[in-house]
């Protein structure tokens, strides 16, 4: 999946993946896609809920070798 920006949030614990995601999504235009990489297992629930509550769309999420990857379309 294509993304406009990639955020590396690996190795940081909650709430830092969300904090970094909020900052990064502010740096892209509406309709663009932010790709987030994290190793924090809690991020799956956190990012899903955050995207929904803040008007963004979680397009896809995968897990590969312990790294969770999310694609969030800015609302």
Backbone torsions as a table, in degrees:
resi	resn	phi	psi	omega
1	UNK	NA	137.4	-179.2
2	UNK	-79.1	143.8	176.2
3	UNK	-135.4	154.3	180.0
4	UNK	-89.4	-23.4	-178.8
5	UNK	-151.4	142.8	177.7
6	UNK	-115.9	129.7	177.8
7	UNK	-109.3	122.5	176.0
8	UNK	-95.9	103.6	178.3
9	UNK	-115.0	28.8	180.0
10	UNK	-73.1	143.4	174.9
11	UNK	83.6	1.4	176.6
12	UNK	-113.1	144.7	-176.2
13	UNK	-96.8	163.8	177.1
14	UNK	-52.3	136.8	9.4
15	UNK	-98.2	12.4	-173.2
16	UNK	-59.8	-39.0	177.2
17	UNK	-57.8	-38.7	178.9
18	UNK	-69.6	-44.1	-179.9
19	UNK	-59.2	-46.5	-179.9
20	UNK	-66.4	-37.4	179.4
21	UNK	-65.0	-43.1	178.3
22	UNK	-58.7	-44.3	-179.0
23	UNK	-65.2	-46.0	-176.7
24	UNK	-66.7	-37.7	-178.0
25	UNK	-70.1	-23.9	175.7
26	UNK	-71.6	-14.7	-177.4
27	UNK	-95.2	-1.8	178.8
28	UNK	-116.4	165.6	-178.2
29	UNK	-84.9	156.5	175.3
30	UNK	-56.3	134.3	-179.3
31	UNK	93.3	-14.8	178.0
32	UNK	-83.0	165.1	-174.3
33	UNK	-114.5	130.5	175.5
34	UNK	-103.6	128.1	176.2
35	UNK	-102.7	124.1	-177.0
36	UNK	-114.3	130.6	174.7
37	UNK	-113.5	127.2	179.1
38	UNK	-147.0	156.7	176.2
39	UNK	-108.5	0.9	180.0
40	UNK	-80.3	111.6	-176.2
41	UNK	-62.1	-28.8	179.2
42	UNK	-70.1	-14.9	-176.6
43	UNK	-65.1	-26.3	-178.6
44	UNK	-59.4	-52.2	178.4
45	UNK	-69.0	-42.4	-176.5
46	UNK	-62.7	-49.5	-177.2
47	UNK	-68.8	-35.8	177.8
48	UNK	-61.9	-48.6	-179.4
49	UNK	-66.7	-41.9	-178.8
50	UNK	-63.2	-45.5	-179.2
51	UNK	-59.0	-45.1	-178.3
52	UNK	-64.8	-44.5	-175.2
53	UNK	-74.5	-20.2	-177.2
54	UNK	-106.0	10.0	172.8
55	UNK	83.8	16.7	177.4
56	UNK	-105.1	168.3	-176.9
57	UNK	-119.0	121.5	174.0
58	UNK	-79.9	108.3	-175.0
59	UNK	-79.6	-38.8	-173.3
60	UNK	-163.8	149.9	169.5
61	UNK	-142.8	143.1	179.9
62	UNK	-138.7	165.2	172.9
63	UNK	-129.6	130.8	-176.3
64	UNK	-143.2	116.4	179.3
65	UNK	53.5	41.9	177.4
66	UNK	80.8	1.0	178.4
67	UNK	-106.4	122.7	176.0
68	UNK	-86.9	134.1	179.6
69	UNK	-123.3	134.0	-179.1
70	UNK	-128.2	143.6	174.7
71	UNK	-118.9	114.8	-176.2
72	UNK	-117.9	123.6	177.8
73	UNK	-90.7	124.7	-178.3
74	UNK	-68.9	130.9	-179.0
75	UNK	-77.8	NA	NA
